[in-house]
Amino acid sequence: MRINATKMSALAAAAAMAAVLGAATVSTANAAEKSVKCYGVNKAGHNDCKTATGSCAGTAKSDRQGDAFVVVPSGTCAKLAGGSLTPKS
């Protein structure tokens, strides 16, 4: 049985895409394990999740809001001006 070039190319592309998607899933899971909530470093409207005064991402009213966080790689928060691993009042 002979497979034409078009079918062979499509098969190769599908295999490559499956490999890429599989690798992306693993790296996303590893990134989540190495991330922390960093409080007090957000820009207004650019926080990652709820605050004491808002229930969704993007609801921070001001820059560097003490109860708003942004998820950053572990070890990065302490290097950011005003960064804290605990909420500020």
N, C-alpha and C positions, 0 to 999 in steps of 0.2 A: 504494500500500500504506500502510495506516494503522497506526501503532504506538500502543498504548494507554499511558496514563499510568504504569501499573505497570512495564511493560517499559522505558519511557524513564527512570524513576527508578532502576531497577536498573542500567541501562547507565551512567547518570551516576555512580552510586555506585562501580561497578567502575572506571571511568576515574579517578575521584578517588583511590581506594585505590592504583591502580597508580602514580600520580604521587607519592603520599606515600611508598610503599615504595621507589621509585627514588631519591628525595631522601635517605631515611634511609641507604641503602647508600652513597651518595657521602659523606655527612657522617661515617659510621663509618670509612670508609677514610681520610679526612682527619684524623680524630681520632687514629687509630693512628700516623700519621706524626708527629704533634706531641706524643707522649707519651713519658715517660721512666720508668725504674725508679728509685724513690726509696727508699733503704735507711735503716733505723733510725727509721721514723716509724709503724710498724704498731701495732695493738692486738693483744693475744694472741689467736690464732685467726683473725685477719683479714688475713693476708698474701695476695698475689696468686699466688705460685707457689712452687716448691720452695726449700728452704734447705739448709744443710749438714747439718741434723739431721732434715729432713722431706722427703717426696717430692711433696707436693701442696699446693695452695692451702689456706689455713686451718689449717696445722699449726704456726704459730709458737707457741712455748711461753711467750713473755713479751712484754710491751709493749716497743716500741722495740728489738726484737731486731736486732742489727747485720747479720746476713746475710739478713734477711727484707725483701722490698720490697713496695711498693704502687705501681702505675702511676698517675702523675699527669701533668697537662698540663706541657709543656716550660716551664721558667722558674719553676715552683712549688716544686720541691724545696728550692732554696736558701733559700726564705722560711719553710720549716717548721723548727721547733726540732728539732735533731738530724738533719736531713735530709742525705743524702749520695748522690752519684751512683755511688759505689763501695761495695762491701760492707765492713763493719767486722768486725774479729775479736773 
